[in-house]
Amino acid sequence: MRFFSTKAKKPHTYQVVLAASELGPYVPGLGQAFHTSVLVDNVEYEFSGQGICLSRGPASHERFTRGHELIELGGTVRSPKEMMAMLTAYFRPGTYDLLRKNCNSFTSCALHFLLGAMLDPKYSSMESCAVTVSSYIDLVSLIMPNYQPNPNAEGFCVEHVRRDINYHEQKAAQGAKAKAPSRAWILVVGLRRRRANGAIDLPQDCAAQPQAEGEGWRPAAQYEHWY
């Protein structure tokens, strides 16, 4: 006779590794630029102009001649499938921006989702400084002569993505079904940020504050390219 254990099956633990490569020369006063990505059980997740890209091992770092570092960050029970369900709508193809929405932006959000951790500021210090410079002195063209702002990245904010992650975690902890944010809802948030910054004038229905995702507003087609 065969007996079955009544013990609950332990969830799989996924190993998370940060991969980082130096990008370009060190710039005095601004720092060193980096390309980063996240490996989960040796599958790499990185953000580029094609959106979130997957590969076996740190493939996106092989093009850098100075090598790369791999930093083991520990384990998580949150699966890559859950991470992709949460973050794909935020990091869509064509929304990459070298300074405002780049690989480090995605890595920071992915680490927050998987481990509740933040990306070490040293990996994104240069673009943070450059954004400040562009806002006040407009010297980005001297640092990165080929840089062209991507309008599709306008209004993006890593901190807002982290807040959305926290919100869905709280809903899950309360026993509610934690539904991943829809593209429409992310678009609403992005439009409001642009309106708050004076970048656009929204129609009254767009400017309204719906009570929850999906209520009271449907995105207009002319705005969809932003997210």
NORKAPE-V885478 format. One record per pair of residues at least 24 apart in sequence whose ideal C-beta (glycine too) atoms are under 7 Angstrom apart, sorted by sequence separation. I is the first residue (numbers start at 1). J is the second residue. D is the distance in whole Angstrom. If there is no record, write none. Layout:
i | j | d
I | J | D
I | J | D
//
This chain:
i | j | d
16 | 40 | 6
19 | 44 | 7
35 | 60 | 7
102 | 127 | 7
14 | 40 | 5
15 | 41 | 6
35 | 61 | 7
87 | 113 | 7
14 | 41 | 5
83 | 110 | 6
86 | 113 | 6
99 | 127 | 5
185 | 213 | 4
35 | 64 | 7
160 | 189 | 7
185 | 214 | 7
188 | 217 | 6
83 | 113 | 5
184 | 214 | 7
83 | 114 | 6
99 | 130 | 6
100 | 131 | 7
182 | 213 | 6
188 | 219 | 7
52 | 84 | 7
99 | 131 | 5
181 | 213 | 7
182 | 214 | 7
187 | 219 | 5
191 | 223 | 6
52 | 87 | 7
78 | 113 | 7
155 | 190 | 4
184 | 219 | 5
52 | 88 | 6
78 | 114 | 5
187 | 223 | 6
190 | 226 | 5
43 | 80 | 7
187 | 224 | 7
190 | 227 | 5
76 | 114 | 5
155 | 193 | 4
19 | 58 | 4
52 | 91 | 5
76 | 115 | 6
155 | 194 | 5
187 | 226 | 7
21 | 61 | 5
40 | 80 | 5
51 | 91 | 6
154 | 194 | 6
187 | 227 | 5
51 | 92 | 6
74 | 115 | 6
186 | 227 | 5
19 | 61 | 6
51 | 93 | 4
73 | 115 | 6
21 | 64 | 4
50 | 93 | 5
22 | 66 | 5
47 | 91 | 5
49 | 93 | 7
73 | 117 | 7
183 | 227 | 7
49 | 94 | 7
154 | 199 | 6
98 | 144 | 7
21 | 68 | 4
49 | 96 | 4
20 | 68 | 6
48 | 96 | 6
99 | 147 | 7
19 | 68 | 6
20 | 69 | 5
47 | 96 | 7
98 | 147 | 5
109 | 158 | 6
108 | 158 | 5
112 | 162 | 5
19 | 70 | 6
97 | 149 | 6
101 | 153 | 4
109 | 161 | 5
113 | 165 | 5
17 | 70 | 5
18 | 71 | 4
97 | 150 | 4
100 | 153 | 5
105 | 158 | 5
109 | 162 | 7
112 | 165 | 6
17 | 71 | 7
52 | 106 | 7
96 | 150 | 7
17 | 72 | 5
18 | 73 | 6
48 | 103 | 7
95 | 150 | 7
101 | 156 | 4
17 | 73 | 6
47 | 103 | 5
97 | 153 | 4
100 | 156 | 6
16 | 73 | 5
46 | 103 | 6
95 | 152 | 5
16 | 74 | 6
47 | 105 | 7
94 | 152 | 6
95 | 153 | 5
16 | 75 | 7
47 | 106 | 3
15 | 75 | 6
16 | 76 | 6
14 | 75 | 6
13 | 75 | 4
14 | 76 | 5
13 | 76 | 7
13 | 77 | 6
14 | 79 | 7
45 | 110 | 6
11 | 77 | 4
14 | 80 | 7
37 | 103 | 6
36 | 103 | 6
35 | 103 | 6
36 | 104 | 5
38 | 107 | 6
34 | 104 | 7
37 | 107 | 6
36 | 107 | 4
90 | 161 | 5
155 | 226 | 7
38 | 110 | 5
154 | 226 | 6
38 | 111 | 7
152 | 225 | 6
152 | 226 | 6
86 | 165 | 6
86 | 168 | 7
36 | 119 | 7
36 | 123 | 5
34 | 123 | 4
89 | 181 | 6
33 | 126 | 4
89 | 182 | 7
31 | 125 | 4
32 | 126 | 6
86 | 180 | 5
89 | 183 | 5
31 | 126 | 5
85 | 180 | 4
30 | 126 | 5
90 | 186 | 6
89 | 186 | 5
16 | 114 | 5
31 | 129 | 7
16 | 115 | 6
27 | 126 | 7
30 | 129 | 5
30 | 130 | 6
20 | 123 | 6
30 | 143 | 7
27 | 143 | 6
95 | 227 | 7
92 | 227 | 6
//
